[in-house]
Amino acid sequence: MPGPDAAAGRLAFPLPEMKIYRVCMGRLILIILGVLIAFMVISLVISALHFLFWIAIVAVILLGVLRLGGAMRRHSHR
């Protein structure tokens, strides 16, 4: 049952403004936290892939040096 403020376009018993503010701000904070966590996880994955890439580069270089060293050693003994 609307009160005297119904003519002005307001309901008689609206939600308190602070409750509406808390609900909206709570959702906004959760969305921001979700985006931040997603960004952190994506950054962590990219960082791990970058680290593995450099480990692979070092391994390929070491493997090449060891093979060249072994081939040169075998060649010098003949």
Backbone as CSV, one residue per row, in Angstrom:
resi,resn,N_x,N_y,N_z,CA_x,CA_y,CA_z,C_x,C_y,C_z
1,MET,0.842,-1.178,0.000,0.000,0.000,0.000,0.881,1.233,0.000
2,PRO,0.835,2.016,-1.061,1.714,3.180,-1.153,1.336,4.267,-0.169
3,GLY,2.345,4.958,0.272,2.128,6.031,1.233,1.917,7.361,0.538
4,PRO,2.068,8.434,1.284,1.819,9.762,0.720,2.844,10.159,-0.341
5,ASP,4.007,9.515,-0.350,5.027,9.872,-1.331,4.797,9.197,-2.674
6,ALA,3.757,8.392,-2.813,3.508,7.668,-4.061,3.223,8.634,-5.207
7,ALA,2.619,9.769,-4.900,2.325,10.742,-5.940,3.610,11.369,-6.486
8,ALA,4.641,11.409,-5.668,5.910,12.002,-6.089,6.772,10.992,-6.843
9,GLY,6.295,9.759,-7.008,7.038,8.757,-7.754,7.881,7.847,-6.883
10,ARG,7.755,7.967,-5.570,8.522,7.114,-4.670,7.598,6.110,-4.011
11,LEU,8.120,4.921,-3.760,7.333,3.925,-3.034,7.319,4.259,-1.557
12,ALA,6.353,3.708,-0.864,6.241,3.990,0.566,7.355,3.317,1.350
13,PHE,7.752,2.099,0.937,8.758,1.350,1.686,9.885,0.889,0.754
14,PRO,10.704,1.800,0.259,11.792,1.384,-0.638,12.930,0.744,0.155
15,LEU,13.819,0.079,-0.558,15.015,-0.431,0.106,15.812,0.762,0.611
16,PRO,16.409,0.602,1.753,17.253,1.709,2.212,18.378,1.960,1.208
17,GLU,18.713,3.213,1.039,19.728,3.565,0.053,21.067,2.906,0.359
18,MET,21.382,2.747,1.631,22.657,2.128,1.994,22.689,0.663,1.573
19,LYS,21.561,-0.031,1.634,21.542,-1.430,1.225,21.767,-1.540,-0.285
20,ILE,21.141,-0.679,-1.054,21.342,-0.668,-2.504,22.807,-0.362,-2.807
21,TYR,23.379,0.606,-2.088,24.782,0.967,-2.276,25.683,-0.223,-1.957
22,ARG,25.399,-0.914,-0.841,26.229,-2.065,-0.453,26.155,-3.175,-1.488
23,VAL,24.972,-3.448,-2.000,24.817,-4.514,-2.999,25.583,-4.156,-4.268
24,CYS,25.428,-2.937,-4.753,26.112,-2.511,-5.979,27.619,-2.482,-5.783
25,MET,28.078,-1.940,-4.675,29.519,-1.861,-4.434,30.099,-3.251,-4.196
26,GLY,29.346,-4.118,-3.551,29.814,-5.493,-3.345,30.015,-6.205,-4.665
27,ARG,29.071,-6.057,-5.572,29.212,-6.673,-6.907,30.386,-6.068,-7.658
28,LEU,30.529,-4.761,-7.585,31.624,-4.087,-8.271,32.977,-4.559,-7.730
29,ILE,33.091,-4.671,-6.419,34.340,-5.137,-5.818,34.618,-6.579,-6.215
30,LEU,33.603,-7.435,-6.240,33.816,-8.823,-6.660,34.246,-8.910,-8.122
31,ILE,33.661,-8.085,-8.974,34.045,-8.084,-10.387,35.494,-7.624,-10.525
32,ILE,35.861,-6.569,-9.822,37.231,-6.067,-9.890,38.212,-7.110,-9.367
33,LEU,37.877,-7.773,-8.260,38.748,-8.824,-7.729,38.872,-9.988,-8.706
34,GLY,37.770,-10.352,-9.347,37.812,-11.435,-10.333,38.706,-11.098,-11.510
35,VAL,38.597,-9.872,-12.004,39.440,-9.435,-13.117,40.905,-9.412,-12.683
36,LEU,41.173,-8.933,-11.484,42.544,-8.874,-10.974,43.135,-10.275,-10.831
37,ILE,42.372,-11.209,-10.294,42.854,-12.581,-10.134,43.082,-13.226,-11.498
38,ALA,42.176,-12.998,-12.437,42.362,-13.544,-13.788,43.626,-12.972,-14.427
39,PHE,43.858,-11.687,-14.273,45.074,-11.059,-14.801,46.317,-11.649,-14.166
40,MET,46.274,-11.880,-12.855,47.428,-12.462,-12.166,47.705,-13.887,-12.641
41,VAL,46.661,-14.676,-12.835,46.849,-16.061,-13.298,47.411,-16.071,-14.720
42,ILE,46.876,-15.227,-15.589,47.375,-15.157,-16.964,48.835,-14.694,-16.971
43,SER,49.165,-13.715,-16.141,50.545,-13.245,-16.051,51.463,-14.347,-15.541
44,LEU,50.994,-15.125,-14.581,51.794,-16.230,-14.044,52.053,-17.279,-15.112
45,VAL,51.052,-17.608,-15.902,51.218,-18.598,-16.974,52.203,-18.081,-18.020
46,ILE,52.066,-16.826,-18.416,52.983,-16.254,-19.405,54.404,-16.228,-18.864
47,SER,54.555,-15.881,-17.590,55.885,-15.856,-16.981,56.492,-17.258,-16.941
48,ALA,55.700,-18.259,-16.612,56.200,-19.636,-16.575,56.606,-20.101,-17.974
49,LEU,55.804,-19.762,-18.980,56.160,-20.131,-20.351,57.433,-19.427,-20.807
50,HIS,57.597,-18.187,-20.422,58.814,-17.448,-20.758,60.028,-18.107,-20.103
51,PHE,59.904,-18.485,-18.847,60.992,-19.160,-18.134,61.329,-20.488,-18.815
52,LEU,60.322,-21.270,-19.160,60.565,-22.552,-19.826,61.202,-22.349,-21.203
53,PHE,60.831,-21.294,-21.898,61.435,-20.996,-23.187,62.936,-20.774,-23.030
54,TRP,63.334,-19.986,-22.038,64.764,-19.727,-21.851,65.504,-20.971,-21.380
55,ILE,64.878,-21.795,-20.573,65.486,-23.070,-20.175,65.705,-23.934,-21.415
56,ALA,64.740,-23.963,-22.325,64.873,-24.751,-23.558,65.995,-24.203,-24.431
57,ILE,66.120,-22.881,-24.529,67.199,-22.273,-25.321,68.556,-22.675,-24.744
58,VAL,68.707,-22.588,-23.424,69.973,-22.967,-22.786,70.246,-24.453,-23.009
59,ALA,69.224,-25.292,-22.916,69.411,-26.726,-23.124,69.846,-27.018,-24.560
60,VAL,69.259,-26.342,-25.535,69.649,-26.552,-26.941,71.096,-26.117,-27.161
61,ILE,71.478,-24.997,-26.585,72.868,-24.527,-26.722,73.831,-25.523,-26.078
62,LEU,73.510,-25.978,-24.861,74.375,-26.959,-24.192,74.462,-28.250,-24.988
63,LEU,73.361,-28.711,-25.511,73.356,-29.935,-26.309,74.214,-29.760,-27.561
64,GLY,74.123,-28.618,-28.206,74.954,-28.339,-29.378,76.433,-28.305,-29.033
65,VAL,76.772,-27.656,-27.924,78.183,-27.596,-27.500,78.693,-28.984,-27.169
66,LEU,77.916,-29.788,-26.466,78.357,-31.137,-26.107,78.529,-32.012,-27.348
67,ARG,77.639,-31.900,-28.304,77.761,-32.694,-29.541,78.978,-32.253,-30.347
68,LEU,79.191,-30.944,-30.442,80.371,-30.458,-31.162,81.645,-30.898,-30.460
69,GLY,81.654,-30.826,-29.150,82.824,-31.268,-28.383,83.082,-32.750,-28.575
70,GLY,82.025,-33.555,-28.583,82.180,-34.999,-28.788,82.653,-35.314,-30.191
71,ALA,82.155,-34.595,-31.175,82.567,-34.834,-32.563,84.014,-34.431,-32.763
72,MET,84.432,-33.348,-32.140,85.823,-32.904,-32.279,86.765,-33.863,-31.570
73,ARG,86.347,-34.388,-30.427,87.179,-35.344,-29.697,87.351,-36.617,-30.524
74,ARG,86.287,-37.135,-31.113,86.358,-38.343,-31.939,87.223,-38.107,-33.177
75,HIS,87.127,-36.920,-33.757,87.883,-36.601,-34.967,89.387,-36.511,-34.669
76,SER,89.749,-35.975,-33.497,91.171,-35.812,-33.168,91.843,-37.132,-32.823
77,HIS,91.119,-38.167,-32.401,91.704,-39.455,-32.049,92.014,-40.286,-33.289
78,ARG,91.501,-39.989,-34.430,91.742,-40.804,-35.642,93.053,-40.570,-36.226
